[in-house]
Amino acid sequence: MPGSLARRLPWGTVSSSQPSPAPGPEPTADAAPVSLCAREPRVPADRLVAEMVPPPRFDSVRFSTYIPDPNQPSQVQAVGILEDFASGLGGAHAVGAAKRGFLGFGRARAPKVPAGPRGVYLDGGYGVGKTHLLASLWHATPAEPALKAFGTFVELTNLVGALGFQQTVRTLSGHRLLCIDEFELDDPGDTVLVSTLLGKLVEAGVALAATSNTLPGKLGEGRFAAADFLREIQGLSAHFRALRIDGEDYRHRGLPEAPAPYSEEQVTKAAYATAGSSLDDFPRLLDHLSRVHPSRYGALTDGLRAVCLTDVQPIPDQSTALRLVVLADRLYDREVPVLASGLPFDRLFSEEMLNGGYRKKYFRAISRLTALARDAKGLVEPV
């Protein structure tokens, strides 16, 4: 059998050259586990646009399936406001817009919209259901999917990088709604870029909705000198009505503690016994992520039913940590269980990281990886 294969995926070619198999039991699944480190996805721009819909985890969510915490009235209030917001998006902007081809060529100019907020901003902690509500808003908005866009902040900036700023404006300006999940500004350049983009889209009549763990007027605090780009932030915050959603992380509400890491032998055995799984050494995977653009992390996980990791260790630096956050988000969106040996996930990030400017991202990653670790318990045979 040749040492290197080319596996054709729906959106491009991914190299699937495999290193020597890790020591362990003979495979019992249909095929040996793949290695994420052997994948080098190539993601065309049309995939970035086509995938701007709620991820599989949130494909079937609706306002009616959101279960508010009875002790948090802000959650009930948010549902009512968002339902009204969705019902108000049936105006002439999207109805009267002519259909156009890929990347937005030929769309008629949208009418100017009244001054004032053109969006809603869901502010709250980890696991209070913000993404559930944002996806429910996308589903409830009366427009065909091609006239609605849903993506993370990182995916939006990646789209601009792939298409260019002006083409992104043309692509999205005929939409009725743009939903942006995990709106967190990591540097002043992104602040200016997204602020300018959203300003253009608001002028074109696009309604906006976003989630974040920080209110719009506070985005720069704790990360950079806010005075350096405060004007850009304040201009951006004026586009939104902020809705505070209080509550505790639902992923830990009444649930047992996350399972302790398994032995390397257990993880390896489970990887070989589970069809569609991957098996990687954690430090080696972190190194591989440094050579793959974060916009491709979704494609990196294409077709996986489980991710198995051995020798999980503390994250060595902040750049590596932020890349792992993106991978954790993509795995969580796709509901891919994560089985691991080594260090527990709540000890991945140093105290300095957890107390720094990106702490909200790191806590979100811990929460999501913990949930995926629970999902993976069924992959391990009882002792």
Buried (B, 14 or more C-beta within 10 A) or exposed (E): EEEEEEEEBEBBEBBBBBEEBBEBEEBEBEEBBBBBBBBBBEBEBEBBBEBBBBBEBBEEBEBEEBEBBEEBEBBEBBBEBBBEBBEEBEBEBBEEBEEBEEBBEEBEEBEEBEEEBBBBBBBBBBBBBBBBBBBBBBBBBBBEBBBBBBBBBBBBBBBBBBBEEEBBBBBBBBBBBBBBBBBBBBEBEBBBBBBBBBBBBBBBBBBBBBBBBBBBBEBBBBBBEBEEBBEBBBBBBBBBBBBEBBBBBBBBEEEEEBBEBBEBEBBBBBBBBBEBBBBBBBBBBBEBBEEBBBBBBBBBBBBBBBBBBBBBEEBEEBEBBBBBBBBBBBBBBBBBBBBBBBBBBBBBBBEEBBEBBBBBBBBBBBBBBBBBBBBBEEBBEEE
